[in-house]
Amino acid sequence: MEENQIIKTLIGEMKLSNSAVGNLLEEGIEWVPYAGKIYQGIKLNRLQKRFNEHQAKFNEIGKLLSETSMSATYISERIFPIVLSDLIEEHEDAKINLILTGFENVFIEEKTEESVVINYFDSLRELRYADIMRFYYLSNVVQTYKVHAVGSDEHALIRNIDKKLENRGLISIKKTYGAIAGQEADIYSDNVQLTLYGRKFLDFILDSNTSV
């Protein structure tokens, strides 16, 4: 099947399941940066698989889309192409729900400032799923976190993730005398404060029914 026919078939299937989301895909596909690169069977199959797996979420988005007072052009030409590109390019299936939740919250919170929304999606794109789970622990969204053997690869990874979250401006780590002297140390949720941006980003990727 030619690539153009693949995308037409996918749009048609989405319209049958949810006409609002199908129409949004049809309009937004033209605005995806480097759109030509996504017309590859493997990537379109990935998109179709993710649509099928998250159909309930897409249905909620379709409902919000039909009720929103935000500009249709803003959604279809500015925000959705970013979301669509991430749905296609993201390698970790576990992050898809986070991407869709962020898009959902654009409607729920009526986030009309394009630069703010783009920044949130940029931050999400830069983080791996393991980074997000660590962020949840440090934010007290979850209360437990697996302990790994000291000096193990996994232990080193956690320390690297903590630095990554701090460098991305999401958390502020309370400095100990050892840290000031350049010594490495493990951190826990009570050693950390979320930055203002970290709190706002957390709200963006959390389902509205989740309490923190």
Secondary structure, DSSP 8 states (H G I E B T S, - for coil): --HHHHHHHHHHHHHHH-HHHHHHHHHHGGGSTTGGGG-SHHHHHHHHHHHHHTHHHHHHHHHHHHH--S-HHIIIIIIHHHHHHHHHH---GGGHHHHHHHHHHHHHTT---HHHHHHHHHHHHHS-HHHHHHHHHHTTSSS------TTSHHHHHHHHHHHHHHHTTSEEE---HHHHTT------GGGEEE-HHHHHHHHHHS-TT---
